[in-house]
Amino acid sequence: MDVLISLDEALQYNRKQTREGYKEYVNPGLASLMAMLDFDKRFVQAKGVEVIDEHGEVYLDFLGGYGALNLGHNPTVILEALKKIAHTPNILQASLNPLAAALAENLARITPGDLKYSFFCNSGTEAVEAALKMARIYSGKRGIIYFSNSFHGKSFGSLSVTGRDKYRLPFGPTLPDCRAVVYDNLEALEDVLEKGDIAAVIVEPIQGEGGIIVPRTGYLKGIRELCDRYQALLVIDEIQTGLGRTGKYFDCQHENVTPDIMCLAKSLGGGVMPIGACIATGKVYKKAYGSVDKCLLHTSTFGGNSMAMAAGIAAVEHIAANGLEKRAKEMGDYALEKLMGIKERYPLVKDIRGRGLMLGIEFHSGEGSLLDRMSRGTVSQLGKEYIGALVAGELLNKYRIITAYTLNNPNVIRFEPPLVVERHQIDYMAESLESIMKANRDTFHMVFSSVKSSVASKLKNR
């Protein structure tokens, strides 16, 4: 038998060993991409908003695990909760877990309207899978409406309602009867709903991976009214927006909208344990799975395990007790004001948008510039794909600020720091971004210098 790598040995891996391990055994393409952007630093410690690398350099995490770190890195309240249940069975299907019962009751108390019954799983995409199945079994219909530019996950069902071809088409055909509609357009939605056979409409109240797209006021309420009119369920995906991120417990509460099914994950585990939840009204859940012969139609081996449930209880309690949703609004308003000032001063910034501590910065791609015309659109195309990554790379490598672009719109970088972020940390982020913009005020130098060789090669081959 080959000698295996121990945990102690793995903890001592340096940056080169980790990179080589990814290239050989995990994901070679990702290893190359991260190395190219210098994103494969080795971080050895983290607390709150701060992350420390192997050289002792302190970084500020403004990515926040794509919204999973509402409480910050390694929150004491979650780690202490896990210690309390270390002696209990973690997985025991021949019983009912009191921690799952308690977390489900807490979620029923804080979620809007009549949401009551929780199915626990391990991730956001699993929560979406559960929601889609529940909608179909409840309604007896097949059709699912989703929105252009949406992102609901990459497992097969959730991928079928994710609105970017790059992720969906290589695996087609995906689930049948899933129909895309333009986001933030109620007329387009009604055109599909009135044709009938729609089990549910699934929507993000703010499109996260779509580029932090906030719809017009009244849009979510309009979807609710249309779903009621045409007898379709409303599934709201609060996986990224939920649990305080946008200034309310749940973003749908900004318009007092109640879904029939809600999907949660990410920060529900306190940034420590993987956990997802699909929460439905009593009416929907009981018809779907309420009888003895249906109660096991959708299950999960690790869903509802004690460690995940303990983390969930502690996370929900901590957010409520400390008013982190109010803090998200306060700090988000402060950050938005700073970023809007940068937009006014620097033409490279196209738009600033978001709510609470879920903010996006969109950059111009160079479309229409002289070099873009000379390259027959090559510069703007490369800009659309890479400028977000280039800005994120500058923030990381020059200013030690961690962020990333949004998956469906690489022209947008996101700022989603933990809800415990401080004003001085926001100030430093804004000052750092402004320094980058100042250096690239008029020339798109950042894009041009990075793509110069690519452009020259393409022009030569035309």
PALO-886612 format. One record per residue (C-alpha): x, y, z; residue number from 0. Coordinates in steps of 0.02 Angstrom, whole numbers. Layout:
# residues N
X_Y_Z_NUM
...
This chain:
# residues 462
0_0_0_0
64_174_-44_1
109_289_99_2
-33_414_121_3
-20_597_162_4
-70_635_341_5
-170_786_399_6
-17_855_488_7
83_842_326_8
-57_923_224_9
-62_1069_345_10
121_1101_306_11
97_1109_116_12
176_1263_40_13
106_1360_-106_14
202_1260_-236_15
147_1092_-165_16
-35_1147_-163_17
-26_1211_-341_18
53_1049_-402_19
-76_947_-307_20
-216_1039_-395_21
-132_1016_-563_22
-111_829_-538_23
-265_778_-438_24
-397_915_-425_25
-420_1039_-568_26
-273_1081_-684_27
-365_1223_-773_28
-412_1307_-610_29
-234_1290_-547_30
-169_1376_-703_31
-299_1516_-694_32
-267_1552_-511_33
-79_1550_-536_34
-93_1668_-685_35
-191_1794_-580_36
-80_1763_-428_37
-237_1707_-335_38
-160_1548_-265_39
-82_1625_-111_40
-71_1514_43_41
-177_1583_184_42
-146_1510_356_43
-258_1607_475_44
-424_1701_472_45
-539_1792_591_46
-682_1909_553_47
-640_2008_396_48
-452_1977_406_49
-356_1836_322_50
-168_1810_348_51
-50_1729_224_52
103_1622_258_53
214_1777_262_54
110_1862_395_55
29_1986_276_56
-149_2036_324_57
-284_2040_190_58
-463_2105_198_59
-594_1984_133_60
-722_2081_33_61
-778_1924_-58_62
-850_1842_97_63
-870_1668_24_64
-997_1734_-103_65
-1109_1780_43_66
-1070_1629_152_67
-970_1727_280_68
-1101_1846_351_69
-1026_1815_524_70
-847_1825_461_71
-711_1693_464_72
-710_1568_606_73
-843_1654_713_74
-822_1605_895_75
-1008_1581_919_76
-1012_1443_786_77
-853_1356_844_78
-918_1354_1023_79
-1084_1281_965_80
-993_1138_879_81
-896_1101_1038_82
-1059_1085_1135_83
-1122_943_1026_84
-955_854_997_85
-1013_707_1104_86
-1178_678_1013_87
-1208_566_861_88
-1186_671_705_89
-1278_557_583_90
-1410_435_645_91
-1553_401_525_92
-1641_281_645_93
-1699_428_749_94
-1762_607_741_95
-1636_746_771_96
-1692_874_901_97
-1571_1002_827_98
-1655_988_658_99
-1824_1013_740_100
-1760_1168_832_101
-1678_1248_679_102
-1833_1217_573_103
-1941_1302_705_104
-1822_1451_713_105
-1827_1470_524_106
-2017_1463_527_107
-2014_1605_652_108
-1899_1721_556_109
-1950_1686_376_110
-2094_1789_304_111
-2276_1736_292_112
-2328_1555_310_113
-2162_1471_271_114
-2150_1327_393_115
-2076_1159_343_116
-1889_1142_309_117
-1796_1010_209_118
-1612_1014_257_119
-1472_975_136_120
-1290_1024_111_121
-1283_1167_-15_122
-1379_1297_-112_123
-1391_1196_-270_124
-1467_1052_-171_125
-1595_1171_-96_126
-1644_1223_-272_127
-1658_1042_-327_128
-1775_1010_-182_129
-1880_1162_-225_130
-1900_1111_-407_131
-1954_935_-361_132
-2074_1000_-230_133
-2154_1120_-353_134
-2184_982_-479_135
-2254_854_-358_136
-2366_984_-276_137
-2439_1056_-436_138
-2438_907_-551_139
-2368_1024_-684_140
-2199_1016_-770_141
-2153_1192_-823_142
-2026_1297_-727_143
-1994_1479_-771_144
-1824_1553_-735_145
-1741_1715_-786_146
-1604_1766_-905_147
-1437_1796_-820_148
-1491_1699_-666_149
-1384_1580_-565_150
-1458_1443_-458_151
-1318_1314_-454_152
-1228_1187_-563_153
-1308_1019_-521_154
-1424_959_-657_155
-1591_1028_-600_156
-1525_1195_-540_157
-1417_1210_-696_158
-1575_1189_-799_159
-1640_1352_-723_160
-1474_1445_-729_161
-1474_1580_-862_162
-1300_1575_-937_163
-1264_1465_-1087_164
-1080_1446_-1041_165
-1128_1335_-894_166
-1284_1252_-964_167
-1254_1211_-1148_168
-1105_1092_-1127_169
-1218_975_-1029_170
-1374_987_-1135_171
-1507_936_-1155_172
-1547_989_-976_173
-1715_961_-892_174
-1862_986_-1011_175
-1997_1118_-988_176
-1883_1247_-908_177
-1917_1414_-992_178
-1810_1570_-984_179
-1889_1743_-969_180
-1806_1914_-971_181
-1771_1976_-795_182
-1861_2130_-730_183
-1998_2120_-863_184
-2171_2073_-799_185
-2250_2073_-972_186
-2127_1942_-1034_187
-2164_1836_-881_188
-2351_1845_-905_189
-2335_1796_-1088_190
-2263_1629_-1033_191
-2372_1605_-879_192
-2535_1625_-974_193
-2491_1478_-1086_194
-2518_1364_-936_195
-2430_1209_-867_196
-2312_1311_-757_197
-2273_1232_-591_198
-2165_1372_-524_199
-2068_1531_-555_200
-1895_1533_-476_201
-1812_1702_-450_202
-1668_1787_-361_203
-1728_1949_-282_204
-1557_2019_-329_205
-1460_1928_-464_206
-1292_1891_-384_207
-1189_1802_-515_208
-1283_1900_-649_209
-1186_2054_-595_210
-1276_2115_-437_211
-1433_2163_-535_212
-1566_2247_-428_213
-1738_2249_-513_214
-1856_2395_-512_215
-1961_2426_-357_216
-2121_2325_-369_217
-2049_2188_-482_218
-2048_2052_-351_219
-2223_2100_-295_220
-2279_2092_-476_221
-2210_1915_-492_222
-2306_1865_-337_223
-2468_1933_-410_224
-2441_1845_-576_225
-2402_1680_-490_226
-2564_1693_-392_227
-2663_1738_-549_228
-2598_1590_-649_229
-2586_1466_-504_230
-2398_1444_-508_231
-2288_1430_-354_232
-2162_1567_-317_233
-1989_1503_-270_234
-1872_1639_-205_235
-1687_1598_-203_236
-1616_1688_-52_237
-1458_1583_-49_238
-1344_1733_-71_239
-1459_1874_-15_240
-1531_1795_142_241
-1496_1809_327_242
-1459_1995_335_243
-1350_2021_182_244
-1456_2160_102_245
-1520_2250_257_246
-1667_2136_299_247
-1669_1956_360_248
-1723_1913_182_249
-1717_2023_29_250
-1898_1986_-19_251
-1950_2078_139_252
-1901_2242_58_253
-2063_2225_-41_254
-2159_2124_90_255
-2168_1977_-30_256
-2194_1800_35_257
-2142_1651_-72_258
-2219_1479_-72_259
-2045_1404_-62_260
-1882_1486_-9_261
-1705_1421_-38_262
-1569_1458_90_263
-1387_1406_111_264
-1217_1493_121_265
-1219_1595_283_266
-1346_1479_364_267
-1198_1372_417_268
-1110_1519_498_269
-969_1510_372_270
-910_1347_451_271
-1030_1205_408_272
-1105_1166_236_273
-1295_1177_249_274
-1442_1213_135_275
-1627_1226_170_276
-1783_1221_63_277
-1926_1298_163_278
-2108_1282_108_279
-2279_1333_169_280
-2381_1201_259_281
-2502_1193_112_282
-2365_1153_-13_283
-2262_1037_94_284
-2407_932_158_285
-2475_899_-16_286
-2301_860_-82_287
-2230_751_58_288
-2353_754_202_289
-2411_574_200_290
-2318_421_264_291
-2300_349_89_292
-2223_511_23_293
-2115_568_168_294
-1958_482_101_295
-1973_533_-81_296
-1835_663_-61_297
-1697_636_67_298
-1513_672_100_299
-1387_567_196_300
-1296_714_273_301
-1443_834_271_302
-1494_880_447_303
-1335_814_530_304
-1304_876_706_305
-1152_984_670_306
-1237_1076_528_307
-1394_1101_631_308
-1297_1166_781_309
-1206_1290_668_310
-1371_1344_591_311
-1454_1372_760_312
-1306_1474_821_313
-1294_1576_660_314
-1478_1623_654_315
-1479_1666_839_316
-1322_1772_825_317
-1385_1870_674_318
-1550_1905_763_319
-1475_1948_933_320
-1347_2068_859_321
-1454_2150_726_322
-1330_2109_589_323
-1460_2147_456_324
-1466_2327_521_325
-1277_2334_521_326
-1277_2273_340_327
-1388_2418_290_328
-1283_2546_385_329
-1116_2485_320_330
-1187_2454_146_331
-1254_2632_132_332
-1084_2696_187_333
-991_2590_59_334
-1113_2635_-79_335
-1084_2820_-48_336
-896_2795_-60_337
-910_2694_-220_338
-1030_2816_-302_339
-901_2953_-274_340
-773_2848_-368_341
-895_2822_-512_342
-919_3010_-529_343
-731_3040_-540_344
-671_2898_-651_345
-739_2852_-823_346
-679_2672_-811_347
-822_2639_-688_348
-985_2609_-782_349
-1105_2576_-639_350
-1118_2548_-451_351
-1268_2450_-387_352
-1330_2337_-250_353
-1412_2339_-80_354
-1342_2321_94_355
-1173_2234_89_356
-1205_2155_-81_357
-1128_2281_-201_358
-1065_2269_-378_359
-948_2380_-480_360
-964_2367_-668_361
-823_2426_-780_362
-822_2487_-959_363
-746_2357_-1073_364
-666_2479_-1196_365
-805_2458_-1325_366
-797_2591_-1460_367
-621_2647_-1418_368
-492_2675_-1556_369
-398_2516_-1514_370
-561_2420_-1507_371
-606_2480_-1682_372
-432_2439_-1745_373
-445_2264_-1673_374
-621_2240_-1742_375
-695_2218_-1569_376
-559_2108_-1497_377
-515_2229_-1357_378
-693_2250_-1295_379
-724_2064_-1304_380
-569_2029_-1200_381
-617_2172_-1085_382
-788_2097_-1054_383
-710_1932_-1005_384
-560_1989_-905_385
-569_2167_-839_386
-657_2113_-679_387
-522_1984_-647_388
-386_2113_-683_389
-457_2238_-559_390
-481_2100_-430_391
-300_2049_-460_392
-239_2227_-432_393
-339_2238_-270_394
-269_2073_-209_395
-88_2089_-257_396
-58_2275_-227_397
-180_2315_-88_398
-216_2145_-6_399
-404_2154_-33_400
-493_1994_-83_401
-638_2004_-205_402
-690_1924_-371_403
-794_1951_-525_404
-972_1885_-543_405
-987_1722_-640_406
-1116_1777_-768_407
-1042_1950_-794_408
-851_1955_-780_409
-858_2144_-806_410
-924_2162_-628_411
-828_2137_-467_412
-924_2110_-307_413
-904_2178_-133_414
-986_2059_-9_415
-884_2074_151_416
-940_1994_314_417
-1077_2094_400_418
-954_2131_540_419
-847_2240_426_420
-790_2405_502_421
-795_2580_427_422
-606_2596_422_423
-597_2435_321_424
-724_2503_196_425
-622_2664_187_426
-465_2566_144_427
-558_2467_10_428
-624_2627_-70_429
-454_2713_-63_430
-371_2562_-143_431
-499_2552_-283_432
-479_2738_-315_433
-291_2718_-331_434
-318_2587_-466_435
-443_2697_-557_436
-327_2847_-548_437
-188_2748_-630_438
-307_2698_-771_439
-412_2855_-783_440
-424_2881_-971_441
-327_2747_-1062_442
-396_2578_-1011_443
-213_2542_-978_444
-254_2395_-868_445
-343_2303_-1008_446
-229_2357_-1148_447
-68_2307_-1063_448
-139_2137_-1020_449
-211_2098_-1191_450
-82_2185_-1302_451
3_2026_-1356_452
-163_1939_-1386_453
-225_2082_-1494_454
-64_2087_-1595_455
-75_1901_-1627_456
-257_1909_-1681_457
-226_2059_-1796_458
-78_1970_-1877_459
-185_1819_-1916_460
-333_1913_-1994_461
